[in-house]
Amino acid sequence: MRSLSEKIEFPDPEEATSEGLLAFGGDLSHERLVYAYKNGIFPWFDEGSVILWWCPDPRMVLYPEDLKVSKSMRSILKKNVFKVTFNKDFEGVINNCASMRRTGQDDTWITEDMKKAYMKLYELGYAMSVEVWKDESLVGGVYGVDLGDVFCGESMFARESNASKAGFITLVKHLRKKNYKLIDCQVYTDHLASLGAVEIPRNEFLKIIQAVKG
């Protein structure tokens, strides 16, 4: 694990710890963030902590063609219980993701500085949001970094049962039509596995990212 300087560069991912921690320090400028994501690296840290940069091995990903939709979710989507939009309220989605209380988590990692940084990415066209609405209320959503052929999911929230799942499934179907190579889910969760996500070796993931960079 290495401390970063003002120069926008990162250590070789092979230098990461067994948990995937690669570096610390630096800043959240859009230049550094775009460079990081294009090299398979993402920030994740607590309020008051130094910025921590990660590149875990294995990497949790979802190939769009491998999406799994349960029978109950197919029914919900068919009934149009929710309305799903793209890039209509990025700020609302990230604010809701930050305010959600999650099991085993005392505080949010989506700090005010993180919000500002990803809002900047959105303004520059490097980030995307998915909004899930019910009766004109924002009840779920997903946001992440869009690299063109790869979407890097950052966080999702739900204030109604199945809302975030409906948004995520709609997003994957949308990206599948656009021939995206994969969705980066970062680390394993049972929820993502149930939707078809799998763990792959870091070097395999990085090869895909390198191909996107061109």
Secondary structure, DSSP 8 states (H G I E B T S, - for coil): -EEE-SSS----GGGS-TT-EEEEE----HHHHHHHHHTT-EE---TTS--EEE--SSEEEE-GGG----HHHHHHHHTT-SEEEESS-HHHHHHHHHH---TT-SS-S--HHHHHHHHHHHHTTSEEEEEEEETTEEEEEEEEEE-SSEEEEEEEEESSTTHHHHHHHHHHHHHHHTT--EEEEES--HHHHHTT-EEE-HHHHHHHHHHHH-
